[in-house]
């Protein structure tokens, strides 16, 4: 549940640039606010707004809307944004009624946004605001643009953790990304609506878009020179959660339509190990006359056989479910029809 605050009498579209007929395209800027921190929130908004408003001759045509999605327990951030709104700034404030993940906050913001072009930002500038128009311009000819900072301004430990995450994604999915931890992305609305259905971590939206067949482009940008912003770190615990999210995402993307491959890969070695134990014990009993009484290996072999069969049976049940609901599953994306 959410509450939406918008000035209903505000103009929906900015003035069209010279030489352009029809309404200007609206660019919706989505900023999730998950922590109660008003420090720099107003300055970040003014820097974002100034950089995008200076791009009056670009594809946006000055039609920019800012949608801030606030999680519960953020009174200081709400007061700071409310002051901006009272001062006449055309903001849309979406107040969530319960705690949500940042990915859910982004989905809520997109539902309230009007633009067909979505630009996601963080509460503090991760990249130089002057680089934002370049991201929107780079969206021509592709479906999503991902900002890639030339230098990651973090501690040595943070840099190592980020490198490990990128290495893991490259090994599991075969896709190389330069800066997935940067939240600055520009994309078309259909891209976000399709990949957001997975409900996973917001950092993996480019990976999900690439797996769904959308065209991605990484653009090198300058990092915002702010020591306070650069010092903000997600911490080791958050990085570990991201690692588990990557593994869960790998299983979902690679095996959700082929469950027997996943469960068979786990169950077959267990079954073969159990058969090996019992076969060796049977040969000892038949050939060498070794008794089977008080042989823990026999119990272990039987348990492994039963466990392997059960794991493989789960895969078979999954295959039956996928086959029965195959007509409702969409495993392709149409690029265009000629």
Protein Blocks (a to p, Z undefined) as FASTA:
>chain_A
ZZddddfkbcfbdcddehiacjddddddddddfbdcfehklmmmmmmmmmmmmmmmmmnn
opacddddddehilklmmmmmmmmmnopacdddddfbdcdfklmmmmmmmmpmbfbdcdd
dfbdfbdfklmmmmmmmmgopabdcdddfbdcddfklmmmmmmmmmmmmmmnopacfblm
bcbdcddfklmmmmmmnopafklmmmmmmmnopacddddddddddfklmmpcgbjmlmmm
mmmmmmmmmmmmmmmmmmmlmmmmmmmmmmmmmmmmmmmmmmmmmmnopafehilklmmm
mmmmmmmmmmmmmmmmmmmmmmmmmmmpccbdcfbdZZ
